[in-house]
Each structure stands twice: as structure tokens, then as C-alpha cells.
Amino acid sequence: MPSFSSHDGTVLAHHLMGRGEPLLCLPGGPGRPSGYLGDLGGLATSRRLILLDNRGTGDSAVPADAGTYRADRLVADVEALREHLALETLDLLAHSAGADVAVLYAARHPHRIRRLVLVAPSPLAVGLEPTDEEWSAAIHRRSAEPWYEGALAALDAWESGDEREETRLATRPFYYSPWNEAAEAHDRSYPMVRAARTGFHGEGAFDTDATRTTLDRLPAPVLVISGEDDLAPTADQAAAYAELFPDGRSTSVPGAHFPWVTAPKEFAETVEEFLSA
């Protein structure tokens, strides 16, 4: 298993999969190990995937300073990995909360990005959180599903502060489309690390105005991907995110928050087409 020492001496793991031009992949959660990304729907057939286990997750070491779990401080780990791999520029893909780290990295190191793919991105780093009305409308779109009532009750409880694991699991049908045995197995495979999840959102992690100002000058092409049935981002929210970049575009693919799991072919083809353009 390849590893490297980051800026503070914490030993971090990265996993290699596939062949072709390298694609550095940042997991979300926050606090999930990179294994849940799998081969990104078969993208490893055309790309050499480099899957980073963020500090304290997967095969990476727990840091001595818990403050380094903070989203903006994870940027230094991405840069340390780029230097370790001796890559002048990066094709970078990030999922969900990983997108917060990716855009902070792009803001700090804009000329290191060749192309950037944001999959179902968290909006925290850029201050584009959905309104209550948008959130409610996205939830209601799935009201015909047989699991809807139970999952809605769990989601309300989770939003009210009930962070028990059974409550979290009961909300998960909203994050996959369709919700089936394969989706359930995927969701249970790589649980989040609580310390990494909590530390990610530490005070001072995000300066949205400064980040958006810097991203407005990012020279690299950016693709924002939303799942057609995702709660956030919806297609409209993904389009608004893409507009933050000079060369940003958005698209929707079948599925929800993990589209490569339930619509692998469509997902992989969409990413590969963008990276190859």
C-alpha cells in the first residue's frame, strides 16, 4: 500500500487502481475512507485512480493534532501528495465533502489544477447552501417511494440532532436511486470516522467570500455533477455552483448522491468525456 509523509509528518495512505492518465480522487463524508469510491463506476478502465485516505481514515494515520482534520488544513495533504507523486498539474475529482477540500485547494494552488470534477459537491466552502424551500422540494420529489415515510421521519430526527447510527442508516434511501440491496451494501461498507467528521467543520474552516473571489479567476475547466434524484445539490444548485468558475459547467446523471454506484456506465462516461476533451 503506497504511503507518504505529509507536511506535519502524518503518514497518509493512497490506493492505486486502473491504468491511464492519473486522476487524484478525494473522498467525502466527511470522514469516510476512500474505499467507498470503488472504481468510480468503471472509470479505472481509462484512468489511473489515486484514492487518498484522508488523515485518520482508512489506512492513514491518526494525526497528533486533531485540529488538522479541519477542511482547510486538509489542503496541505493534497499538495503533499501531488509533490510525492511528482505531478506538475492534477486532474482532480472530489465527492461531496471532498469538494470543499478540492475547491480550497484550487483556490490556494490554481495553477496546479488541469481539470476539476466535483461530484455531488458540498456547498459549504462556497456558501451555496440550499434554502429550506429547495431542500423540502427535493425531499418531496421522492414521496412515491415505498421507504419514504420512514426515511423522512429519520431525516427529521437527524436534522434535529439525533445522530445515532440507526437514525443515520434510516435516512440513507434518500441518498441512492434506486435504493436496493446493492445501495444498502455500499452504504454500510465504509462508515465515517467520527473524529475526522467532527474536526472537518472546525471553526475557521471556511472563508466563503475569499474562496469565491479566488475561484472566479481559476483557469482550469470545471465540471459539477449532480445526481438526478439527489437532495443536494439539485441540478439548479449544481448549475449555480458551476457559475462560480470562469470555465465551469454542470450536468446531471441518473442516481442520487452516489451516482457511480447505481448508474456506473453513465457516470464513468460523463467524467471520461470531460477529462478527455
Secondary structure, DSSP 8 states (H G I E B T S, - for coil): --EEE-TTS-EEEEEEEE-SEEEEEE--TTT--GGGGTTGGGGGGTEEEEEE--TTSTTS---S-GGGGSHHHHHHHHHHHHHHHT-SSEEEEEETTHHHHHHHHHHHSGGGEEEEEEES--SGGGT----HHHHHHHHHTTTTSTTHHHHHHHHHHHHTT---HHHHHHHGGGGSSS-SHHHHHHHHHS---HHHHHHHT-TT---HHHHHHHHTT--S-EEEEEETT-SSS-HHHHHHHHTTSTTEEEEEESSSSSHHHHSHHHHHHHHHHHHH-
